Amino acid sequence: MPACTFFGDHNCSNRIYKCLVAVIKELIATEKVDTFYVGNEGNFDKMVQRALCEVKSEFPKIACFTVLAYLPEKKNPDVLPPVLETIYPEGIEKSLPRFAINSRNEWMINKSYFVIVYPSPFGNSAKMKEKAELKGKTVINLYEEAKKIAPFGI
């Protein structure tokens, strides 16, 4: 079954949340997507995690993973456990720390057929969008999808 991953602007607005949920549900219903991968940096990733938890209550058989770029440190034992199951891709530990996020993102693109993006013009999400397109992935631009729903409200 096909998988999907996400890349978005670190500081994106929560106004796209409903559109994000709708796109995820559409992929499950029409494309039979059953696995989702998301990072854990910034507001976009937090929003995706929240959306996946919401969608999982309606579609309990989907698998949702937070993909880590770094192994968690045990500095604060009071930190709450992650909302989604976490995975740490094999081989990432060989990356230099400054390249770990790029290595993780590359892994997520390679594992996925669909890539949902909310790119900023100059950020890493735009670069990941280009990489996904070059690899022949189906890229869904959430900004464009949100404009169709609310052309004056994003």
C-alpha atoms as one frame of an Amber mdcrd trajectory, in Angstrom:
protein
   0.000   0.000   0.000   1.223   3.526  -0.696   2.707   5.778   1.962   2.644
   9.551   2.383   5.005  12.055   3.955   4.805  15.760   4.778   7.025  18.841
   4.500   5.939  22.333   5.425   6.909  25.791   6.506   8.192  25.772  10.085
   5.890  28.657  11.057   2.786  27.891   8.985  -0.646  29.065  10.054  -3.146
  26.751  11.737  -5.762  27.997   9.249  -4.833  25.170   6.862  -5.683  22.478
   9.422  -9.120  21.558   7.999  -7.696  21.345   4.489  -4.858  19.125   5.760
  -7.323  16.727   7.392  -9.463  16.662   4.234  -6.468  15.846   2.011  -5.323
  13.037   4.342  -8.822  11.517   4.387  -9.057  11.785   0.609  -5.751   9.919
   0.179  -6.944   7.148   2.480 -10.317   6.830   0.750  -9.288   7.154  -2.896
  -5.624   6.097  -3.021  -5.662   3.514  -0.192  -2.768   5.240   1.605  -2.205
   3.378   4.862   1.141   4.681   6.157   2.131   8.237   7.050   5.533   9.680
   7.972   6.083  13.096   9.561   9.025  14.898  11.141   9.047  16.586  14.527
  10.269  20.139  14.003   8.053  23.209  13.888   4.400  24.086  13.824   3.656
  22.295  10.541   4.891  18.942  11.855   2.920  19.405  15.087  -0.186  20.233
  13.079   0.284  17.133  10.899   0.719  14.956  13.997  -2.504  16.360  15.452
  -4.326  15.811  12.138  -3.082  12.220  11.892  -4.306  11.487  15.425  -7.720
  12.875  14.493  -7.892  10.888  11.260  -6.652   7.713  12.973  -9.725   7.762
  15.228 -11.851   7.430  12.073  -9.434   5.099  10.228  -7.793   3.026  13.000
  -5.913   0.728  10.606  -3.609   3.446   9.257  -0.031   3.552  10.550   1.365
   6.949  11.562   4.998   7.559  12.471   7.056  10.464  13.693  10.416   9.975
  11.998  13.289  11.163  14.168  16.434  12.785  12.817  18.201  12.472  16.181
  18.012   9.908  18.941  16.120  11.356  21.916  18.200  12.369  24.885  17.197
  11.419  28.417  17.765  14.882  29.892  14.211  15.409  31.102  12.349  12.332
  32.385   9.160  14.414  32.785   8.738  14.962  29.028   5.510  13.407  27.780
   5.799  10.550  25.309   5.264  11.410  21.629   1.723  11.374  20.279   2.605
   9.063  17.377   4.852   6.034  17.330   8.431   7.078  16.582  10.955   5.495
  14.265  14.624   6.236  13.732  15.689   5.162  10.243  18.691   2.880  10.017
  21.738   4.721   8.722  20.771   8.186   9.991  23.198   7.768  12.892  26.029
   7.832  10.332  25.052  11.341   9.190  26.835  14.323  10.630  24.421  16.083
  13.030  24.046  19.076  10.711  22.894  16.745   7.888  20.666  14.446   9.962
  17.413  16.256   9.113  18.201  16.169   5.388  19.051  12.451   5.628  15.786
  11.781   7.474  13.811  13.817   4.927  15.422  11.922   2.052  14.484   8.640
   3.755  10.851   9.791   4.112  10.658  10.776   0.425  12.118   7.435  -0.645
   9.567   5.509   1.465   6.568   7.477   0.178   4.514   7.657  -2.979   2.654
  10.833  -1.960   4.250  13.976  -0.550   2.077  16.699   0.963   3.823  20.070
   1.117   3.099  23.526   2.457   6.247  25.193   1.150   7.764  28.523   1.979
   9.565  30.103  -0.980  13.043  29.861   0.532  12.801  27.134   3.156  13.736
  23.484   3.262  10.155  22.480   2.436  10.517  23.984  -1.063  13.719  21.965
  -1.560  11.977  18.781  -0.417   9.104  19.517  -2.813  11.595  19.767  -5.688
  13.368  16.544  -4.617  10.063  14.686  -4.460   9.064  15.934  -7.915  12.449
  14.921  -9.357  11.962  11.421  -7.913   8.548  11.158  -9.578   6.500  11.321
  -6.374   2.940  12.633  -6.430   3.218  16.042  -4.751   0.158  17.703  -3.250
   0.661  21.402  -2.567  -1.462  22.161   0.478  -1.237  25.888  -0.179  -2.887
  25.415  -3.583  -5.497  23.023  -2.143  -6.367  25.510   0.622  -6.784  28.302
  -1.952  -9.425  26.207  -3.752 -11.421  25.861  -0.534 -10.988  29.416   0.785
  -9.400  31.630  -1.885  -9.406  34.702   0.350  -8.809  33.092   3.689  -5.341
  31.509   3.837
